[in-house]
Amino acid sequence: MFLGGCLAPQSSDLRERAAAAGHCDDRSAQTLLGRTANAALGAEVLRLSRARHLEWIAPDMIATTAFNPWRIRVSYDDTMAILAIRCG
């Protein structure tokens, strides 16, 4: 038996809908990939994405999968280089 109504939307679908509604949009912030994580970069990520909340994701850190259309997450590696910038 297949229960299609129980499937959650893909995170990319949620991010696209949030951006279209004027919430967080991570596309412009992708230019910051590879740069060093610091407070100034975090402020720039918030400005570019229109997000209200910034969450730093350190190596091996566990993060919730709950979607928040106003949150942007910035993942970095052991050298503090930015690996990923995603809304949600």
C-alpha positions in Angstrom: 0.0 0.0 0.0 1.3 3.5 -0.9 0.3 6.5 1.1 1.3 9.5 -1.0 -0.3 12.0 1.4 2.2 11.0 4.0 5.3 11.9 2.0 7.1 15.1 3.0 8.0 17.6 0.2 11.6 17.6 -0.8 13.7 20.2 0.9 14.6 21.9 -2.4 10.8 22.3 -3.1 10.4 23.9 0.3 13.3 26.2 -0.2 12.0 27.3 -3.6 8.5 28.0 -2.3 9.9 29.9 0.7 12.1 32.1 -1.7 9.1 32.7 -4.0 7.1 33.9 -0.9 9.7 36.4 0.1 11.4 34.3 2.8 14.9 33.0 2.9 16.6 32.7 -0.6 20.0 31.1 -0.5 20.9 31.6 -4.2 22.8 34.9 -3.9 24.8 33.7 -0.9 26.3 30.8 -2.9 29.1 33.2 -4.0 30.4 33.0 -0.4 31.2 29.2 -0.6 34.8 28.5 0.2 35.3 31.7 2.2 36.3 31.6 5.9 33.4 31.5 8.4 33.4 34.5 10.7 30.9 37.1 12.1 31.2 39.4 9.1 30.5 36.6 6.6 27.5 35.6 8.7 26.1 39.1 8.5 26.7 39.1 4.7 24.9 35.7 4.4 21.9 37.1 6.3 21.8 40.2 4.1 22.1 38.3 0.8 19.5 35.7 1.8 16.9 37.8 3.5 17.0 35.2 6.3 16.2 36.3 9.9 18.1 33.5 11.7 21.6 32.2 11.0 22.7 28.8 12.1 26.3 27.7 11.9 26.8 24.0 11.3 30.2 22.8 12.5 31.8 19.5 11.3 30.0 16.5 12.7 27.3 18.6 14.2 23.7 17.2 14.2 21.0 19.6 13.1 17.2 19.4 13.1 15.5 18.5 9.9 12.5 20.8 10.8 12.1 23.4 8.0 12.1 27.1 9.0 11.5 29.5 6.0 13.4 32.3 7.8 16.5 30.3 8.7 19.8 30.0 6.8 22.3 27.3 7.7 26.0 27.7 6.9 28.1 24.5 7.1 31.9 24.7 7.4 34.8 22.3 7.7 37.6 22.0 10.2 39.5 24.8 8.6 36.4 27.1 8.8 35.9 27.1 5.1 32.3 27.4 4.1 31.0 24.1 2.5 27.3 24.8 2.1 24.7 27.6 2.5 21.1 26.5 2.6 17.8 28.0 3.7 15.6 25.9 5.9 
